[in-house]
Amino acid sequence: MSRSRSKSEELYRRACALMPGGVSSPVRAFRSVGSTPIYFKQASGSHFRDEDDNDYVDYCMSWGPLILGHAHPLVVEAVRQAAVDGLSYGACCKREIEAAELILEAFPSMQRVRFVSSGTEAVMTAIRLARGATGRAKILKFDGGYHGHSDSLLVKAGSGLVTFGTSSSLGVPTGLASETVVCGFDDEAALEQAFTEFGPQLAAAIVEPLPGNNGLLEQRREWLLKLRALCDQHGALLILDEVISGFRTRFGGYGDSVGVRADLVTLGKIIGGGMPVGALAGPAKLMELLAPVGGVYQAGTLSGNPVSLSAGISTLRELKSGATYSQLDELGRSFDAAAAQAANDLPWFKWRRVGSVIWLHLDATEVPRRADVISKTAVLRFNAMHGPLLEQGIYLPPSAYEVLFLSAAHSRSEVETLARALVEQARKHSAS
Ligand SMILES: *Cc1c(COP(=O)(O)O)cnc(C)c1O
């Protein structure tokens, strides 16, 4: 069986002459799996169709927002109605209130929400707010955490327990990069050292409570609690970046589910139901430092867009009963059972699953909780499998560092097929 991708290839050639690398976001270029992008024209439920009329079961799901699946009828209908009533007002609308009420109901320790248009923007605003509230400049982030592409957060770990100032992109002034301190996950000693050295200068620490952008580096609760305690001790705010994890495992935050209190929460992905929406939430006394009440400036032409919020509201209303989460847990368990059975003689076929998020780590070592111990072998094995799985109609995110997302639209038989296909391909590439 060989699928033609001639239309995708032709579109990619055209795109490369028009856009840098032919893409609107780098990972879509398929470079890490040594291939070229597929162009999609239609998606529904768990299925994806490309320009050459090949069908795929999608396990990337737009990188997380589509917890109900592609083009869920309720969401599409809400968007259709909203669009008819006007695409953008640049003025206040009732949907902002409805969306804010849903979010605050799900985050009981928060009292105010500000809507923006992306996760990056939510994080950027949260950082400015933390700096404005504390009068401090530095922020602490963790190696392997992703928080969007704003200048302060494109900073990588250097060689040491705690480092600062190495930007991971050209164009980030060293003066700004040096305000970001980086240390590794899963290491209490590194945390202690970061706060001992920089505690009084830290405006905030920012962490994904369930890191899911560089593998699924699920942290120990004790480590998260230690971070919380050190922030309190040194007067730094704790920003939980829940852009992926918010509403992913429950109707609310992952932080609340493990008992880690946030000072500010950033959201995106699921709260937009597939449309561009981001938000930050926090207590009134912090959030009301934002303009127009306070002196921390932030604004957006399309913020609180009625069409985008209608997708978010309908998604959150659907999630509220909790039934989706039980369904997703059950799907996840079906994946585990099928994978365990198929891979019973392959001790290096490993994965970590938290609810509907799955990360493959194809090596005999323990599935890591830190970015610096992700196995090179595991990455090579994943890359070798990616193309052959596409041939079978299984679309995985095009990078070994990315996680797979299950949605309410996936069926039990689809995830069992996925598990068996993964193991079969892994077996073929065990020599690599
Ligand atoms: C996706 C993501 C972001 C960035 O959101 P965009 O909408 O892509 O700007 C920030 N933080 C986390 C944890 C994310 O997963």
The ligand as a Tripos MOL2 file, in Angstrom:
@<TRIPOS>MOLECULE
LIG
   15    15     1     0     0
SMALL
NO_CHARGES

@<TRIPOS>ATOM
      1 C1          0.7330   25.7180   23.3610 C.3       1 LIG1
      2 C2          1.3240   26.2870   24.6070 C.ar      1 LIG1
      3 C3          1.6650   27.6350   24.7390 C.ar      1 LIG1
      4 C4          1.5820   28.5930   23.5800 C.3       1 LIG1
      5 O1          0.2970   28.7540   23.1260 O.3       1 LIG1
      6 P1          0.0620   29.3290   21.6310 P.3       1 LIG1
      7 O2         -1.4070   29.4290   21.5290 O.co2     1 LIG1
      8 O3          0.7120   28.3530   20.7130 O.co2     1 LIG1
      9 O4          0.7420   30.6640   21.5850 O.co2     1 LIG1
     10 C5          2.1020   28.1020   25.9610 C.ar      1 LIG1
     11 N1          2.2240   27.2800   27.0090 N.ar      1 LIG1
     12 C6          1.9280   25.9790   26.9300 C.ar      1 LIG1
     13 C7          2.0480   25.1150   28.1400 C.3       1 LIG1
     14 C8          1.4880   25.4310   25.7260 C.ar      1 LIG1
     15 O5          1.2330   24.1190   25.6500 O.3       1 LIG1
@<TRIPOS>BOND
     1     1     2 1
     2     2     3 ar
     3     2    14 ar
     4     3     4 1
     5     3    10 ar
     6     4     5 1
     7     5     6 1
     8     6     7 2
     9     6     8 1
    10     6     9 1
    11    10    11 ar
    12    11    12 ar
    13    12    13 1
    14    12    14 ar
    15    14    15 1
@<TRIPOS>SUBSTRUCTURE
     1 LIG1         1 GROUP 0 **** ****
